[in-house]
Amino acid sequence: MAFRLFSREQKVAPVEERKASATGRVVAFAAGSGRPVWSARDTGSLTRGGFVGNPVGFRSVRLIAEAAAAVPLVCEDAARRYETHPVVDLLRRPNPGQGRAELFEALYGQMLLSGNAYVEAVGLGASGLPEELHVLRADRMSIVPGADGWPVAFDYAVGGRKHRFDMTGSPDPICHIKSFHPQDDHYGLSPMQAAAVALDVHNSASAWSKALLDNAARPSGAIVYKGLDGQGVLSPEQYDRLVGEIEMNHQGARNAGRPMLLEGGLDWKPMGFSPSDMEFHETKMAAAREIALAFGVPPMLMGIPGDATYANYAEAHRAFYRLTVLPLVTRVAAAIAWWLSEHLGQEVALRPDPDQIPALAAERDQQWARISAASFLSDAEKRTLLGLPPMAEA
């Protein structure tokens, strides 16, 4: 609908009536303000974008989980170290589908991806221990808090169906292991969440590189048209035909390096990499280092160039075990041991055995030589310093 405005002096051209929201300008300004768009921070989105879809996140999780699952565990109590024990037998074959390494690799993987790990006890054996142990997916588990705020149950949801594990009795059917979270009383904080910004940057840089490859592996150039009369304007038909030919014959990996045949009046002006284009590679490498550091993996072990924190590969490997793998294994093994002790009715301890880790062999030799040469220590004191149980009385 249109209307006319008249004044006493002149007639004003007709103006079309438009309806628009008063907030339209604000929305338009916000949409074009150049703010970054971050991915979702839930466990499912982080797993898809940071583990399934990112090679640095994938390798970091696998490297830690596989190394931690291969660390030998020692079962002992205050008096002795056990070579055979019901807890050792259960962990050796926790369920028909998994061995010890597979179970712990899944457990450590859940810890790294979500900050939480859940182990289910199935059945009751003759010794009081569970017949089987199973690692449950953390993204399917939710805590049911009681009146005092502490968990009284866990809900495991799959496909619209829920199964509730009651945690008010003893022993507990679920062992919940979580990492430290300063703002959550019930759930842990995963390295994947801490590295979320770096993951977005790395994935965006990879998408940019892929788009660059799809355009003949270099920035686009410019086709300049100069007509016979000096006018540089193509007709709509000429423009559509030129765009179609470029998309069909000169874009994509299979057309890389294919010569371009230009008709009269068309001139190709290639464009080189701008400084901002050259910085994309460095930005991607910096994001990769941040992802590796969030997980506690020395970038040198990931093959990321430009990192000289450690003098050599062996030193980085040793730091990886000392600062990342052993603290994780110690924490998880202690939680599993305390939970199984409740089932067993007898307190036992599980701890990693650093003496059997090849990466720490040099440190082990130095420590044993230093303690053995201490003549002022008794054999009992030396065994205590080496983490060995007391000698059995004859």
Secondary structure as UniProt FT lines:
FT   STRAND          2..3
FT   STRAND          15..16
FT   TURN            22..23
FT   HELIX           24..31
FT   HELIX           43..47
FT   HELIX           48..52
FT   HELIX           55..69
FT   STRAND          73..76
FT   STRAND          81..82
FT   HELIX           86..92
FT   TURN            96..97
FT   HELIX           100..114
FT   STRAND          116..122
FT   TURN            126..127
FT   STRAND          132..136
FT   HELIX           138..140
FT   STRAND          141..145
FT   TURN            147..148
FT   STRAND          151..158
FT   TURN            159..160
FT   STRAND          161..166
FT   STRAND          174..178
FT   TURN            182..183
FT   HELIX           191..194
FT   HELIX           196..214
FT   TURN            215..217
FT   STRAND          222..225
FT   TURN            228..229
FT   HELIX           236..249
FT   HELIX           253..255
FT   TURN            256..257
FT   TURN            264..265
FT   STRAND          266..269
FT   HELIX           275..295
FT   HELIX           299..302
FT   TURN            305..306
FT   HELIX           313..320
FT   HELIX           321..325
FT   HELIX           326..344
FT   STRAND          349..352
FT   HELIX           354..356
FT   HELIX           358..360
FT   HELIX           361..372
FT   TURN            375..376
FT   HELIX           379..385
FT   TURN            386..387
//
